[in-house]
């Protein structure tokens, strides 16, 4: 996820609203739903640019979360950090079986969660799994994810 990703996502959301689409379907390529923010890019940005990327990311993911039409995520592979947030921001979540991981790894690497991410997580992740998923950075396989909060494709 970088500036171009968020710009294109917002253009797609604008089109969805303009065309009065009935549903939004989000998927990645096989093997990778999304690994989240582009860490290589972030390390090359000035602090103000990192903040700008984080802000546009927050606005975009909250926009997906609050769309007035059903949103469906087909998790086609790894969903890590911001990619997992995008997955959780959707109303319905499906996973493709495979050796993939779904993980919120921010706390593990020392990045505190903004409140909006915790809000999305509270809606998507059942209470009994929330602490392990968000505070302890537990890695979930697609099979475990199905058991806790989504469906298998």
N, C-alpha and C positions, 0 to 999 in steps of 0.2 A: 504494500500500500504506500503510494507516494502522492505527490500533488496531482499528477496526471490521472492516477486511479480515481482519486476523489472527485476530480473535475468530471471525468467520464461517468462516474456513478451518479453524480448530481444531474448531469445532462439526461441520463436515462430516467432518473426519478422525475425530472421536469416533463419529459415525454410521457411517462406513465400517467402523470396527473393531467396533462393537456389532453391526452387521448382517452381519458377516463377508463384506463385499464381496470380489469376486475381482480387481477392477481399479479404479484411479483414473484418470479422464480429466480433464485440466485444459486449458481454453482460455480465451481472452478474446473480446472482441467483434472483429468484422472491422476490421482496421486497427491494432489495439492489443492485443497479448498482455498486456503490462504495462510501465510505465515505471519500476517500482520504488517506492521509498519516496516518500511525498508530501513533496516538498521545501518547498512553501509551508507545510505544517503544521509541518515540522521547524523552519523558521526562526522560527515563532511559539511554540515550546515552550521551557520552561526546560531547562537542561542535564540535570537528573535525568529529565525526561520524554523527552528525546531518547534517553538511555541506556535507559529502559524500552522505548521503541519498538524500538530496535535489538535489545534482548534478546528481546522477544517475536517479532520478525522472525526472529532467528537460530534460536530454538527451533522455530518453525513450519516454516521451510525445511529445517532438519535433520530434522524429523519426516517431511516429505514424502520427503526423501532416503533415510531409513532404514525406510520402510514395508515390511512383510513381503509386500506384494502388488505386482504390477507397476503402475508409474505411467507414464502416457502424457501427453505435452504436445503439443497441437496449437497451434503458434505461428501465430496468426491475424493477425499484424501485428508492429509494433515490439516488441522485447524488449530493454530497456535496464536496466543496473545490476541492481537487485534482481529485476526482471522476467526478466533473462537468467539470474540465479541460480536462480529458480524453474524456468525452462525446463531448465537444466542439471541440476537436482536430480531430474528424472524419468528413469526407466529407458529409455524410448523417446521420441524427439523427432521430430516431423513439422513441416514448415513449409508455409504457404500461400504460393504465389508472388505477388510484388508488390513495389512499391518500398519495402520495409521494411528496417529495420536491426536487427541483433542486435549489441549492444555492451556490453562491460564498461568503463564510462567512469570508474570511480572513480580510478584512478591518474592519469588525464589531468587531473582536477580536484583532485587532492591528497588523496584519501581513501585511507588505507592499507587493504588487505584484511585482515580477520581470518582466522586460520588455517582456520576452518571453510569459508569461501568458496573458499579455495584447494584444500581437500580435495575439495569438490564439483566444482570445475573440473578437477582431475586425473582424476577418474573420467569426466567427460563430454567433455573436449576432448583430441583426440589430441596427443601430445607435441610434434609438429612445429609445431602451431598455438598451443600454450599461451602462450608468451611474447608473441607478437603480440596474442593475444586479451586476456590479463590484464594484462600489463605495459605494452603499448604502445597499449592501447585501440583496437585496429583495429576498424573497422566492417565487419561482414560482411552481405552480402545473403542472402536466403533461398537463392539458387542456390549461393553459396559455402558456406553452412552445410550444405547437402545434401552437397556434395562432401567436407566434413570430418567431419561427425558425426551426420547425421540423414537422414530421408527426406522426400520431397516429396509433398504431398497434391494 
